[in-house]
Structures are given as structure tokens and as C-alpha cells.
Amino acid sequence: MAGTGPPPRPPPVQKELVYNKLLPYGDQLEAEAGHLLAQIKINLSRAVQLHELWPGGLFWTRKLSTSMPPVCHCLPLSALLQIL
């Protein structure tokens, strides 16, 4: 029976910004993004564990949503999938 195999994989969600490497601090972007993401994950999980959805949960959720574009472009796709 035709078409019984696994469905085709979707294309990657995003591409790396090649221009980031041309910045004077381009070599530091990946480390900075990783550090920021680790800080957000720790503090957001702490806010959830303490049932502090306001102001802690709101603050770190907003921080995550506003910092995701720079973080997303520096981290590989496998790291982004682990976040989700």
C-alpha cells in the first residue's frame, strides 16, 4: 500500500543568521544566549515551584518571550526542541 510510511519531516523552523558572525561580538552571542536561557529557565521553574505566578512567573515568561528571537537565532535547532 503506497503512502504507509512515516510522514515527511517538516523543514527546520528557522535558519541561523549569518550576519551575527560579522558583528564585533559575534563569537560571544552563543554563550550569552545560553547563559540568558539558563537563567530564565531556572527562575521560571523556581517561580512555578513556589506557586508565584505573579510577579515571578509573569516576569520570567515575559523575559522568555522578549528574548527568544536573539536566543533562537544563536542556539541550534536541537537545543530549541529541548526547551519545548
C-alpha positions as CSV (number, residue, x, y, z in Angstrom):
1,M,0.0,0.0,0.0
2,A,1.5,3.3,-1.0
3,G,1.9,6.1,1.5
4,T,2.0,3.9,4.6
5,G,5.5,5.1,5.6
6,P,6.1,7.9,8.2
7,P,5.0,11.3,7.2
8,P,7.7,13.6,5.7
9,R,9.6,15.7,8.3
10,P,8.8,19.4,8.2
11,P,11.6,21.8,7.3
12,P,13.6,23.4,10.1
13,V,11.8,26.1,11.9
14,Q,14.4,28.7,11.4
15,K,17.8,29.4,9.9
16,E,20.9,30.8,11.5
17,L,21.5,34.5,10.9
18,V,24.8,34.5,9.1
19,Y,25.2,38.3,9.8
20,N,25.6,37.6,13.5
21,K,29.1,36.2,12.8
22,L,30.1,39.6,11.3
23,L,29.4,41.5,14.4
24,P,32.4,42.5,16.6
25,Y,31.0,40.5,19.5
26,G,29.6,37.7,17.2
27,D,31.7,35.0,18.9
28,Q,30.1,35.8,22.3
29,L,26.5,35.6,21.1
30,E,26.0,31.9,21.6
31,A,27.5,31.9,25.1
32,E,25.4,34.9,26.1
33,A,22.2,33.4,24.7
34,G,22.9,30.1,26.5
35,H,23.5,31.9,29.8
36,L,20.4,34.0,29.4
37,L,18.3,31.0,28.6
38,A,19.7,29.1,31.6
39,Q,18.9,32.0,33.9
40,I,15.3,32.2,32.5
41,K,14.7,28.5,32.9
42,I,16.0,28.4,36.5
43,N,14.0,31.4,37.6
44,L,10.8,30.4,35.8
45,S,10.9,26.9,37.3
46,R,11.6,28.4,40.7
47,A,8.5,30.7,40.3
48,V,6.3,27.7,39.3
49,Q,7.6,25.6,42.2
50,L,6.8,28.4,44.7
51,H,3.4,29.0,43.1
52,E,4.4,32.5,42.5
53,L,2.7,33.1,39.2
54,W,2.6,36.9,39.8
55,P,5.1,38.7,39.7
56,G,7.7,35.9,39.3
57,G,6.0,33.8,36.7
58,L,4.8,36.7,34.7
59,F,8.2,38.4,34.7
60,W,10.2,35.4,33.6
61,T,7.6,34.4,31.0
62,R,7.8,37.9,29.5
63,K,11.6,37.8,29.7
64,L,11.5,34.5,27.8
65,S,9.1,35.8,25.1
66,T,11.1,39.0,24.5
67,S,14.5,37.4,24.5
68,M,13.6,34.4,22.3
69,P,14.3,36.0,19.0
70,P,18.0,36.6,19.9
71,V,18.2,33.3,21.7
72,C,16.6,31.4,18.9
73,H,19.0,32.6,16.3
74,C,22.1,31.6,18.3
75,L,21.1,28.2,19.5
76,P,21.0,25.1,17.3
77,L,17.6,23.6,16.5
78,S,18.2,20.6,18.8
79,A,18.6,22.9,21.8
80,L,15.4,24.8,20.9
81,L,13.5,21.5,20.7
82,Q,14.8,20.5,24.2
83,I,13.3,23.8,25.5
84,L,9.9,22.8,24.3
